[in-house]
Amino acid sequence: RVVHLRNIDASEVEIVQFGLPFGKITNVLNLRKKNQAFLEFDTIDHAQAMVEYFSSVPILLNGRQIFVQFSNHQELKTDPNNAN
């Protein structure tokens, strides 16, 4: 259910906008310093739809190609005590 985006320098809002056409997003993790992000969808089918689509249609953002693949994580775990 988790999609990994690499080579991305974007805000959380921009990252969510990439995933919204494919289904409900339940969690987002933006590792901006590493130019990576994770999107967790409510179903694996929605995540798979995003990965399949962007494997044939490259994303360019600010002149950088974004790479989309399945994450090794089955879900994103967040620490509520570490909220910003």
Z-matrix of the N, CA and C atoms (Angstrom, degrees):
N
C 1 1.447
C 2 1.514 1 112.87
N 3 1.345 2 116.84 1 -7.15
C 4 1.462 3 120.39 2 -175.03
C 5 1.532 4 110.13 3 -108.30
N 6 1.325 5 114.87 4 130.30
C 7 1.460 6 122.31 5 179.10
C 8 1.526 7 108.59 6 -108.41
N 9 1.320 8 115.70 7 136.06
C 10 1.468 9 123.03 8 -179.51
C 11 1.526 10 108.02 9 -105.71
N 12 1.324 11 116.35 10 127.08
C 13 1.463 12 122.14 11 176.47
C 14 1.522 13 108.17 12 -111.92
N 15 1.340 14 116.34 13 128.34
C 16 1.467 15 121.34 14 -179.81
C 17 1.525 16 110.07 15 -115.65
N 18 1.328 17 114.86 16 156.49
C 19 1.460 18 123.42 17 178.52
C 20 1.532 19 111.28 18 64.08
N 21 1.335 20 115.94 19 34.02
C 22 1.461 21 120.22 20 -177.19
C 23 1.526 22 110.21 21 -113.07
N 24 1.312 23 115.12 22 128.83
C 25 1.464 24 121.78 23 174.68
C 26 1.523 25 105.94 24 -121.26
N 27 1.324 26 115.88 25 89.87
C 28 1.462 27 120.67 26 -173.67
C 29 1.518 28 110.07 27 -148.63
N 30 1.311 29 114.77 28 162.25
C 31 1.464 30 120.01 29 175.75
C 32 1.525 31 109.35 30 -76.58
N 33 1.315 32 115.81 31 165.36
C 34 1.463 33 120.30 32 177.91
C 35 1.526 34 110.68 33 -60.44
N 36 1.322 35 117.02 34 -38.03
C 37 1.470 36 121.16 35 179.25
C 38 1.527 37 110.37 36 -62.25
N 39 1.338 38 117.44 37 -44.64
C 40 1.465 39 120.85 38 179.24
C 41 1.528 40 111.00 39 -63.57
N 42 1.319 41 116.73 40 -39.29
C 43 1.464 42 121.07 41 179.77
C 44 1.526 43 110.40 42 -63.83
N 45 1.322 44 116.35 43 -45.20
C 46 1.467 45 120.71 44 178.53
C 47 1.527 46 110.19 45 -60.72
N 48 1.321 47 117.75 46 -38.10
C 49 1.464 48 121.02 47 -179.49
C 50 1.526 49 112.00 48 -61.93
N 51 1.330 50 118.08 49 -30.77
C 52 1.465 51 120.57 50 175.90
C 53 1.526 52 111.00 51 -64.75
N 54 1.329 53 117.09 52 -37.00
C 55 1.458 54 120.76 53 -174.06
C 56 1.513 55 115.84 54 -90.56
N 57 1.324 56 118.24 55 -25.80
C 58 1.468 57 121.18 56 -174.07
C 59 1.527 58 115.24 57 -54.25
N 60 1.336 59 119.90 58 -38.14
C 61 1.471 60 118.21 59 179.80
C 62 1.532 61 113.81 60 -62.53
N 63 1.329 62 117.42 61 -15.59
C 64 1.463 63 120.59 62 -174.62
C 65 1.520 64 113.60 63 -99.05
N 66 1.331 65 117.98 64 -13.53
C 67 1.460 66 119.80 65 178.91
C 68 1.512 67 112.19 66 151.77
N 69 1.326 68 114.40 67 -175.66
C 70 1.463 69 121.45 68 -177.23
C 71 1.526 70 110.43 69 -74.09
N 72 1.327 71 115.59 70 128.75
C 73 1.461 72 122.07 71 177.89
C 74 1.520 73 107.87 72 -97.78
N 75 1.326 74 116.35 73 127.30
C 76 1.460 75 120.22 74 -177.06
C 77 1.524 76 113.13 75 -101.86
N 78 1.351 77 117.48 76 -16.84
C 79 1.459 78 119.51 77 -179.85
C 80 1.527 79 109.28 78 -162.01
N 81 1.329 80 115.47 79 150.93
C 82 1.466 81 122.13 80 179.50
C 83 1.523 82 108.36 81 -136.23
N 84 1.314 83 115.71 82 138.24
C 85 1.460 84 121.08 83 173.23
C 86 1.524 85 107.19 84 -131.18
N 87 1.330 86 116.43 85 117.46
C 88 1.456 87 121.82 86 -178.64
C 89 1.523 88 108.83 87 -108.67
N 90 1.330 89 116.39 88 112.31
C 91 1.468 90 122.30 89 177.09
C 92 1.527 91 107.56 90 -101.33
N 93 1.314 92 115.20 91 71.13
C 94 1.459 93 120.75 92 -170.44
C 95 1.528 94 112.90 93 -59.97
N 96 1.323 95 117.65 94 -37.77
C 97 1.471 96 120.14 95 -179.62
C 98 1.525 97 111.70 96 -64.64
N 99 1.330 98 116.67 97 -25.75
C 100 1.469 99 121.47 98 178.91
C 101 1.525 100 111.71 99 -98.86
N 102 1.340 101 117.22 100 1.20
C 103 1.471 102 122.04 101 -176.74
C 104 1.525 103 111.46 102 55.83
N 105 1.339 104 115.57 103 42.84
C 106 1.456 105 121.71 104 178.50
C 107 1.522 106 109.61 105 -135.37
N 108 1.324 107 115.36 106 156.98
C 109 1.462 108 120.55 107 176.05
C 110 1.522 109 108.70 108 -151.94
N 111 1.332 110 114.90 109 159.17
C 112 1.458 111 122.13 110 177.31
C 113 1.519 112 108.63 111 -129.71
N 114 1.320 113 116.00 112 137.15
C 115 1.463 114 122.61 113 173.89
C 116 1.518 115 107.85 114 -119.59
N 117 1.313 116 116.80 115 127.98
C 118 1.464 117 121.03 116 175.36
C 119 1.523 118 108.27 117 -105.62
N 120 1.319 119 115.76 118 124.54
C 121 1.463 120 122.25 119 178.50
C 122 1.522 121 110.09 120 -97.51
N 123 1.325 122 115.79 121 162.99
C 124 1.465 123 119.96 122 179.27
C 125 1.522 124 111.89 123 -72.45
N 126 1.330 125 118.44 124 -24.96
C 127 1.468 126 120.94 125 177.43
C 128 1.530 127 109.90 126 -135.41
N 129 1.315 128 115.40 127 155.90
C 130 1.464 129 119.94 128 177.03
C 131 1.524 130 110.72 129 -67.71
N 132 1.332 131 117.10 130 -29.01
C 133 1.470 132 120.36 131 179.06
C 134 1.523 133 111.33 132 -62.12
N 135 1.328 134 116.76 133 -39.80
C 136 1.466 135 120.05 134 179.09
C 137 1.526 136 110.55 135 -67.52
N 138 1.322 137 116.63 136 -41.59
C 139 1.466 138 120.53 137 177.72
C 140 1.528 139 110.25 138 -63.31
N 141 1.318 140 116.24 139 -42.78
C 142 1.463 141 120.86 140 -179.66
C 143 1.522 142 110.93 141 -63.49
N 144 1.326 143 117.15 142 -38.69
C 145 1.466 144 120.82 143 178.85
C 146 1.528 145 110.49 144 -60.99
N 147 1.329 146 116.88 145 -41.25
C 148 1.468 147 120.08 146 179.55
C 149 1.523 148 111.03 147 -66.68
N 150 1.327 149 116.99 148 -46.81
C 151 1.467 150 121.02 149 -179.22
C 152 1.529 151 110.30 150 -61.12
N 153 1.321 152 117.20 151 -45.22
C 154 1.465 153 120.53 152 -178.93
C 155 1.524 154 111.53 153 -64.77
N 156 1.315 155 116.85 154 -42.31
C 157 1.463 156 120.10 155 -179.11
C 158 1.527 157 110.89 156 -62.28
N 159 1.333 158 116.55 157 -50.50
C 160 1.456 159 119.35 158 -175.73
C 161 1.524 160 113.28 159 -77.89
N 162 1.330 161 118.40 160 -6.46
C 163 1.464 162 119.10 161 172.17
C 164 1.526 163 110.24 162 -75.37
N 165 1.338 164 116.97 163 -23.43
C 166 1.462 165 120.04 164 179.11
C 167 1.528 166 112.73 165 -106.98
N 168 1.331 167 117.42 166 -16.74
C 169 1.465 168 121.95 167 179.76
C 170 1.529 169 107.89 168 -123.84
N 171 1.331 170 117.83 169 99.27
C 172 1.466 171 119.32 170 -177.32
C 173 1.532 172 111.94 171 -63.96
N 174 1.328 173 115.81 172 145.68
C 175 1.462 174 121.70 173 175.70
C 176 1.523 175 107.56 174 -98.59
N 177 1.316 176 116.25 175 131.62
C 178 1.456 177 120.96 176 170.53
C 179 1.514 178 107.96 177 -117.55
N 180 1.323 179 116.22 178 127.52
C 181 1.460 180 121.69 179 177.96
C 182 1.518 181 107.57 180 -134.27
N 183 1.318 182 115.98 181 119.63
C 184 1.467 183 121.44 182 -178.24
C 185 1.530 184 111.55 183 54.20
N 186 1.332 185 116.00 184 39.40
C 187 1.456 186 120.96 185 177.35
C 188 1.517 187 115.37 186 78.09
N 189 1.333 188 117.28 187 5.68
C 190 1.468 189 121.42 188 -179.37
C 191 1.517 190 109.46 189 -113.04
N 192 1.331 191 116.16 190 135.83
C 193 1.458 192 119.40 191 174.91
C 194 1.520 193 109.15 192 -80.61
N 195 1.333 194 115.75 193 128.81
C 196 1.459 195 122.09 194 179.61
C 197 1.527 196 108.22 195 -94.26
N 198 1.320 197 116.62 196 134.60
C 199 1.461 198 122.14 197 179.27
C 200 1.523 199 109.03 198 -104.03
N 201 1.326 200 115.74 199 130.10
C 202 1.468 201 122.38 200 -176.02
C 203 1.523 202 108.48 201 -119.36
N 204 1.337 203 116.43 202 128.83
C 205 1.463 204 121.01 203 179.35
C 206 1.524 205 109.01 204 -153.30
N 207 1.322 206 115.74 205 166.76
C 208 1.458 207 119.24 206 174.02
C 209 1.521 208 109.39 207 -68.62
N 210 1.319 209 116.08 208 143.43
C 211 1.457 210 121.89 209 175.04
C 212 1.522 211 109.39 210 -84.26
N 213 1.327 212 116.15 211 158.42
C 214 1.460 213 120.86 212 172.11
C 215 1.524 214 111.40 213 -74.08
N 216 1.327 215 116.67 214 -16.70
C 217 1.470 216 121.79 215 -179.82
C 218 1.527 217 110.10 216 -84.14
N 219 1.318 218 116.89 217 136.35
C 220 1.460 219 121.58 218 177.61
C 221 1.525 220 111.56 219 -80.71
N 222 1.345 221 115.17 220 -25.92
C 223 1.459 222 120.84 221 177.12
C 224 1.519 223 107.97 222 -154.39
N 225 1.333 224 115.41 223 161.02
C 226 1.457 225 120.47 224 176.52
C 227 1.514 226 108.40 225 -95.35
N 228 1.307 227 115.60 226 128.52
C 229 1.464 228 120.17 227 177.30
C 230 1.521 229 107.52 228 -105.97
N 231 1.319 230 115.78 229 128.60
C 232 1.458 231 119.95 230 178.68
C 233 1.513 232 109.23 231 -117.48
N 234 1.304 233 115.34 232 147.92
C 235 1.459 234 122.15 233 179.31
C 236 1.524 235 108.58 234 -96.22
N 237 1.340 236 118.17 235 110.43
C 238 1.468 237 119.76 236 -177.73
C 239 1.524 238 112.66 237 -63.60
N 240 1.330 239 117.82 238 -20.22
C 241 1.461 240 121.23 239 178.18
C 242 1.523 241 112.39 240 -80.56
N 243 1.328 242 116.19 241 -7.21
C 244 1.458 243 121.21 242 -177.47
C 245 1.521 244 110.72 243 -113.34
N 246 1.322 245 117.47 244 29.90
C 247 1.462 246 121.40 245 -178.76
C 248 1.521 247 109.90 246 -74.32
N 249 1.328 248 115.41 247 148.81
C 250 1.474 249 119.97 248 178.83
C 251 1.499 250 110.83 249 -78.96
